[in-house]
Amino acid sequence: MMTVTVTVLGIGNRLWADEGFGPSVIDRLMAEGVLPAEVEALDGGTLGLYLLPCIQQARRLLVFDAVDFGHAPGEIVVLRDGEIPAFFGQRPLSLHQTGFTDVLAAAELTGAVPDMITLIGVQPESIDEWGGSLTHTVAAAIPHAIALGLAELSAWQTEGKPQ
């Protein structure tokens, strides 16, 4: 199994308005070409447990998602490592879906988890509009989220490449 050093992952469902924040960030990062060559970018959509190999291979994981923190719409929150499970999770649309915390828990059970995980989450304004695109409020938060993500990647590089 090849070890991927740094993975940037956008998760969420593009068909539920602001729930598509994560994949939209990945789209913008790829279009702007601002990620270092050694960083793998992935639109994780709603893949759930199918993301497990991606998580297991990453030494450092940067995740973008819409998360209900109970804050004002469009507000960005950054969580790291142990802070994440207490707040983070996709809202399953059915009992057959898994949240991202379930994927992290499965990776932990296998003993293959990233050394560092950072979540850059946005407070959604609307995730109940089927077929809707991002609200203006959340779309306007993307540049700030990208700046925070690039700063995180830069800090990881300054600390040295993971073993």
C-alpha positions in Angstrom: 0.0 0.0 0.0 1.5 3.3 -1.1 1.6 6.0 1.6 0.2 9.4 0.6 1.8 12.1 2.6 -0.8 14.9 2.5 -4.4 14.6 1.4 -6.9 17.5 1.0 -10.4 16.2 1.1 -13.7 17.9 0.4 -16.8 16.1 1.6 -20.4 16.8 1.1 -23.4 16.4 -1.2 -23.6 18.9 -4.0 -27.3 18.3 -4.4 -28.2 19.7 -0.9 -27.2 23.4 -1.2 -24.5 24.3 1.3 -23.7 20.7 2.0 -21.7 20.9 -1.2 -19.2 23.3 0.4 -16.3 20.7 0.6 -16.4 19.6 -3.0 -16.8 23.2 -4.1 -13.6 24.1 -2.2 -11.8 21.2 -4.0 -13.0 22.5 -7.3 -11.7 26.0 -6.6 -8.3 24.6 -5.4 -7.9 22.5 -8.5 -9.0 25.4 -10.8 -6.5 27.8 -9.2 -3.7 25.3 -9.2 -2.5 26.5 -5.8 -1.8 23.1 -4.1 1.8 21.8 -3.9 2.5 19.0 -6.4 2.9 16.4 -3.6 -0.6 17.1 -2.1 -3.4 14.8 -3.3 -6.8 16.6 -3.6 -9.9 14.5 -3.5 -13.6 15.3 -3.9 -14.9 12.8 -1.4 -18.6 13.7 -2.1 -20.7 11.3 -0.1 -18.5 8.2 -0.4 -18.7 7.4 3.3 -16.7 4.3 4.1 -15.3 4.1 0.6 -13.0 6.9 1.8 -11.4 4.6 4.3 -8.3 3.7 2.1 -7.8 7.4 1.4 -7.8 8.2 5.1 -5.6 5.2 6.0 -2.9 6.2 3.4 -2.7 9.9 4.5 -0.1 11.0 7.0 -1.8 14.5 7.2 -5.4 15.1 6.3 -7.0 18.5 5.6 -10.8 18.3 5.3 -13.3 20.9 4.1 -17.0 20.4 4.9 -20.2 22.1 5.9 -20.7 21.5 9.7 -23.5 22.7 11.9 -21.6 24.4 14.7 -24.6 26.5 15.7 -22.8 29.7 14.5 -23.8 32.4 12.0 -24.1 31.1 8.4 -20.8 31.4 6.5 -18.7 31.4 9.7 -15.5 29.3 9.4 -14.3 27.1 12.2 -11.0 25.2 12.3 -10.7 22.1 14.4 -7.6 19.9 14.8 -7.0 16.3 15.7 -8.9 15.4 19.0 -11.2 18.4 18.7 -12.9 17.0 15.6 -15.0 14.0 16.7 -16.9 16.1 19.3 -18.3 18.4 16.6 -17.9 16.9 13.2 -20.2 14.7 11.2 -22.2 14.8 8.1 -25.9 14.6 8.6 -26.9 11.2 7.2 -29.8 11.4 4.8 -30.8 7.8 5.6 -30.0 5.1 8.1 -27.8 3.4 5.4 -25.3 6.3 5.2 -22.3 6.9 7.4 -20.9 10.1 8.7 -17.3 11.1 8.4 -16.7 10.4 12.1 -17.6 6.8 11.3 -14.9 6.7 8.7 -12.3 8.2 11.1 -13.4 5.6 13.7 -13.0 2.8 11.2 -9.5 4.0 10.4 -8.6 4.2 14.1 -9.8 0.6 14.5 -7.4 -0.5 11.8 -4.6 1.4 13.4 -4.0 3.5 10.2 -5.0 7.1 10.9 -3.3 10.3 9.8 -0.8 11.8 12.2 -2.5 15.1 11.9 -6.1 16.0 10.8 -7.5 19.5 10.4 -11.1 20.3 9.6 -12.0 23.6 8.0 -15.8 23.7 8.4 -18.3 26.3 7.4 -21.6 26.9 9.1 -24.2 26.2 6.4 -27.1 28.5 5.8 -29.2 25.9 4.0 -28.8 22.2 3.5 -32.4 21.5 2.9 -32.7 22.7 -0.7 -32.6 19.8 -3.0 -30.8 20.6 -6.2 -29.8 24.0 -5.0 -26.3 25.4 -5.3 -24.3 27.0 -2.4 -26.0 30.0 -0.8 -24.2 33.3 -1.5 -23.1 33.5 2.2 -21.3 30.1 2.1 -19.9 30.6 -1.4 -18.4 33.9 -0.2 -16.7 32.0 2.6 -14.7 29.8 0.1 -11.7 32.2 -0.4 -11.3 32.5 3.4 -11.5 28.7 3.8 -8.9 28.3 1.1 -6.5 30.8 2.7 -6.8 29.0 6.0 -6.2 25.6 4.3 -3.1 26.9 2.4 -1.8 28.3 5.7 -2.3 24.9 7.4 -0.4 23.2 4.5 2.4 25.7 4.8 2.7 25.2 8.5 2.9 21.4 8.0 5.7 22.0 5.5 7.5 24.2 7.9 7.4 21.5 10.5 9.1 19.2 8.1 7.7 16.4 6.0 6.0 13.6 7.9 7.8 10.3 8.2 
